Amino acid sequence: MYWIALQASSAEVRQAWGWRGLQFTPRVAAVEEALLLEVSASERLFGGRKRLARQLLNSDLPAPVWAHGATALVALALLRLREQGREMPEQVPDGLPLDTLTAAGPHLHTLERIGCLTFGQLRALPRGGVSRRFGAELLQALDAAYGQRPERYDWLTLPGSFDLNLELQMLATSAPELLFTGSHLLTLLQAWLQARNLGVLALEFEWTLDLKRLDGKRLPPNEKLELRTAEPTQDMKHLRRLASEQFNRLSIAAPANHLRLRSLETVPWGGLTTSLLPEDNRPGEKLHQLVERLSVRLGEDNVVMALPQADHRPEAMQRWRPVRGAEPSKATHGVADALYPTWLLPQPLELEVKDNVAYYGGPLRRLARLYRVETAWWEEDGAVLRDYFLARSVGAGLVWVFRERPLKFASEYRWYLQGLYA
């Protein structure tokens, strides 16, 4: 058997370490002030005891005090000595002080008077006398410490969803003051996501207001802020940046005394996509993370993307929508002509025509065969009948123009400028 004992700085951090411990072993228990992990069955999977401990402690969570031993009570006793800064005994468990054994606590004064100060000295006493004088519980704990009696604990299980509410150390009078506790909650969320092997898509902050009324106006009991990402993530750095941008733009109605974080939408985590090719593993922020951060900072309507549409009219082949919340259309239209211009005008510009020759900065000379478009006959404005040409203008260079073909015969076509070439 091989046990690891952890002592965290608070109950919430201890809970997070318990979730993290479940990534390495299903046997994690909260015992008194510490966490106990029995990892003998899984240490080979992680390359041995030293590597397992190194991977376990390599976390963004606040670093714990920890110790290890052959039994849970030995690991717990060594943890208490380390936490108190006391000297470690040369012989374990015989040299362990009795004040590190919880079951010996009520009897320490009597044991000290008879010169019994360590596990080994207590074990050397007659068992019958110890049982009659101090009770069977002390002997049972001593046997468990020496591995002669099985230890039974209630193993931790993960909750189905993340929902944690923390009291603030002091009242938060502005939204940015919530960030410290919010960052701590995100660290706990990461431990839960990693233990459940999930990625989060949506989460919600909720803070409780300390006042019911302000200036005679009734206040809501709490306020909320929702965060969403385009792709599932376990990366708390990105979520912290999004939360920071949002909180810095918010104003809260009254001071807050509690902050709650809960997961709204999660999906199974497929891990990070990696490659053997160096050029595929570029450092820096991912595109979707940059877009999400800019959308929060500049406003969602100011960061847009083009969504392709199933339409042959160049001006209708795409629509611009805010990136956040936009779902690309499944209907796409492949560009059939490689001579499409770099820039399209917002609206086609009607050109002057003389003797069936269009003018734009001088007479236009056609350079390529026509590209014919016939579409939109189902719309109220009627069918679109166009012949597109690549042309050269003396004053404007290369341009993209079309002539509009009427439904009935006409002596002259109407010509329009549709695009320009950079």
N, C-alpha and C positions, 0 to 999 in steps of 0.2 A: 504494500500500500504506500501511496505517496500523496501527502496532503499539502496544500498551499493555503495559508491564512492571510487575509487582507484586512487592513483597517483603514477605512475611508474617513474623510474630513466631516461628512454629514450623512444623514440618512438617505438623502436623494442621491448623493454620489455613490454611496454604498449600493443602492438599488441599481444604478447604472453599471457598476462593476460586476454586480451579479448577472446582469444581462450579458455583459461582455464575457464573463466566465462560461456562460452556456454555449459560446462558440467553440469552446475547447473540451468541455465535458458536460454530460447531463447531470452530474452529481455536484450541485452547488447548493449550499445551505447557509442561511443567516443564523448564526449562533451567537447569542449575547451581543457583544459590540462588534463582532467581526464577521467576515465571510469565509467559509471553508469550501475548498474545491478539492475533490478527490480525483486525481488525473492519471492514476496508474494504468487504467485501461486504454487511454488515448495518447500517452506520451510518445509511443512509437510513431504515431501518425504525424507528429510535429518534429521529429528528428531527435527525440530524447528530452530529458528533463530540463536541461539548461536552455535549449532552443525554445521549448514550450513556454518556459517562464519569461524568456526574452520577448517572444511574440505577444504573450498575454499582457505584459506591462507596457508594450509599445502602443500607446493610445493617447488621444487628445484629452482624456479624462484627467482630473487632478491626480497626481502621483500618490499612491497609497503607501503605507508602511506594510511590509510583508515579511513572511517567514515560511519555512517549510519543515516538514517532519514526517516521520514514519507513521504517525497516527494523528488524528485531528486534535486531540488534547495536547500533544507535544507541540504541534505547529502553533496552536493557540498560546501555549505557555511561552514559546520562544518569541512570538509576536509581542506579547505583553512586556517581556524583558527589553526587546528592541525599542518599543514605543517609550518606555520609561528611561531609556539610556543606560540600562544596567549591564553589567558584565555577563557575557555568555559562559555557561559552565563548560568545562572540558568534557565531562561525561554526560551524555544525554541518553535516556531521561533521568538516570539516577541523580545527577547533580542539579536538577531543576528545583527552584525554591517552591515550597508548598503554597505560598501566597499567589502563585500563578495558576493554581487549580481551584476552580470555582467551588467544587464540593467541599474543599477543606476550609473555606472562608469562615464558617461559624465556629470552627474548632481551633483556629490558629493560636489563640492565646494559650489554650491548654497544651497544645502540641509543642509550642515554644518552651513552656515550663519544663517539659520532660526532655528537652534537647532534640526534638524531632523537627528538622527544618527543611528537609529535602524529600523528593519522591523516594529515593533509595532508602533513607532512614525510616520512612513510614512503612515501606514494603518489608523492612527487616523485622518489624514488630509482629508479635503473634496475631494471626488473623482473627482468631476467636475473640481475643480481648479487644481488638480494634473495633470489631463488629458490635460487641456489647456496649462499649464505651461511646463510640462515635456514630454507630448506625451502619447499615449495609450500603448505603448510598456512597459513602466515602470509598469503601473497598471496590465497589463497582466502577467508580470513576478511575481509580488507580489501575484496575485491571484493564480498562479501556485504553488508558494512556500507554500501557505496556503491550497493547495488541493482543491481550488474552481474553478480551470480551468484545463482541461486535458493537459497533456504534451505529445508532439509528437517528436519522435526522429527517425533517420535512424538506424535501428538495424543492427548489424554486421552479416556477413555471412562468413562461412569458405571457403577458396579457395579449389579447387579440388585436388591440389597437392602442396607440400611444395617447395618453390623456393624463397630463400632470399639471397640478396647480400649486404654485409656490407663493408664499407670503414674501413681500418685498422687505428688505432690511430697513428701509425708510420710505416714507411716502414719495411717490414719483409725481412731481408737479408738471412735468412735460413729457411728451412722447419719447424723445431721445433718452430720457433717464430710465426708460424701460429696457433699453438695449442690453444692459449688463446682465440682468436676470434672463432676458430673452436669449442671449448668447449661451448662458449656462444651460437653459432648457434645450437648445439645439444640440449641445454636446450630449445630453442624455438621449435625445431623439436619435442621434447617430448610433449610440450603443444599442438601442432597441432595434433599429433598422438592420444593423449588422447581425444581431443575434437571430432575427427573424428572416434574414436574407431577403429583404425587401428594399425597393427604391420608392421614395416619396414623390408624388406629383402635386399634391395640394396639402396645405396645412393652415392652421388658423391660430392666431394669437387672440386672447381675450383678457382684458384687464377689468378688474372690479373697481368701481368708483367709490371713494371714501365718503362722499356726501350724497344725500338724497335730494337736497335742494340747493340751488345757487342763485342768489339775487331774486329769490321768490319763485324761480322756475324749477319745476320738477325735473330731475335728471333720471336717465335710464340707469338700471343697476350695473350695467357693464357696457363696454364697447369692444368692437372686434376689428381685426385686420386679417385678411386672407392673402396667402402667398401661393402662387402657382408656377410651375416650371414646365417647359415644353417637353422635356425628357425626364424620366425617373432618375433620381440621384440619391447618393449617400454623402455627397460633398457638402459639408457644412460651411465651407468658405464661401461658396456661391450663395447659399441661403442666407448667410450672415450679411453679405453685401446687399442682397435684395431687401432684407429686413431693415438694414441701416438706411437705405434710400427711402423706404416707405415711412419709417418712423421719423426721419428728419423732415418729412413733408407734412406730417400730421400734427394736429393740435388736439389734446384731450380736453373733455368738458370739465373735468375736476381732477384733483389728486387721486391717484390710484394706490391701492394697498395690496393687491394680489395680481399675479400674472399667470395665465393658463395657456398651455400649448397642447394642441391635439392634432392628430393626423386625420385628414379628410379623405385622401385617396392614395393608395399604395398599390404597387404591382410587384410581381416577382422580380428579383434583381438578377440580371444576367451577367453582372460583372463588368469590368472595364474592357473596352475593345483595344487590343494591343496588336503590334505588328513587329515582325523581325526586321523590317526595313526602317532605317533611321529617319527617312523623310516622312514616314507615316506617323511618327511619334513626336510631333512638333510641340515644343513647350508653349505655355501661354494659355490665355483664356479661350474657351471654345466659343464658336460663333453664336450658338443659341443662348449661351450665358451672357455674352456681350449684348445681344439684342434685348434680352429680358431686362438687363440692368439699365440700358438706355431708355427702354420703354417706361420704366419706373421714373427715371430722372427727368426725361423730356416730355413725358405724357404719351399715352398709348396711341393717340391719333397722329403723333408726329413721327412715329417709326412704323413704316408701312412696307409691305411686300407685294410683289406682283403675283396674282393668281391666274394661271392660264385658263382660257375659255375655248370651248369648241365653236369657233367662229372663223370664217375665212376673211372677214374684213379686218385689215390691220389695226384699225383703231379700236376694235372690239375683241382682239385676241387675248387681252388680259384686263384684269381689274385690280385696283390697288386697295388693299385692306390693311388695317392694323395687324402687326405681326402677332401680338399676344391674342390668343383665342382664335386666330384664323386657321382654318383647315384647308390646305390646298385642294383644288377641285380635281376630281378623278378624270374629268374630261379635258384632255389636252389636244392640242393641234400642232402637228409638226410643220415647220416652215418648209415649204416645197421649193422655194427659190433662194439660192445662196446670195442673191443680190439685194436682199432686204436692206434698207438704210439703217444707219446707226441711230438716228433721231427721227421720231415722228412728231409732226405738228399736233397740237391739241385738237385743232379742227382743220380740215383740208382748206387750203386757200385757193379761191377761184382765180384763174389766170386770164390775162388778156389774150385774145385769139385774133390773128390776122391771116386771112387766106389759109385757114385750117392749120396754122402754125402757132403754137403757144409761145408766149413770151414771159420770161422771168429773168431780169437782168440781161435782156437780149433774147434773140430767138433761140429756142431749144432744139438741140440736135439729138435725135434718138440714137442710142448706142447698142441696144440689145432688143431681142424679140419681145413681143408683148407677153404679158402674164395676165390671163383672163380670169375674172372673178364673177360668178353669178350665184347669188345667195340672198337670204332674208326675204324670200317671197311670202313667207307666212306672217310677216310683221305688218302692222297697220300702215306704215309709210310706204309699203310696196317693195318690190324686188330691187336689189342693188346689182347693176350691170356695169362693170368697169373693165377697162384694158389698161394695165400698168406698164410703164416704160422706165428704163434707166436713161437719163438724158444729161447732156452737158450744157451748162449756161456759161456764157462768156464772163458774166459778172459774178455768178454764184458758184461755179464749179459743178460738181456732180450733184444731181437732184433726182428725186423719185416722184414721178407724176403719173396721173391717170386721166384717161378720158372717159367721160360718162356716156354710155350708150343709151339713147332713148329707146322706149319700147316701140315707137313707130319711127319710120324713116325721117331723118332730118338732114339738112344740107351741111350743117356744121355741128361738131361735137363741143361739149363744154369740158374744159380742161382744168385740172386742180393740181396744186402742189401738195404732196402727202408727206414727204420726208426729205432729210438732208443727210449727207455723208460727211463724217468728220475728217 
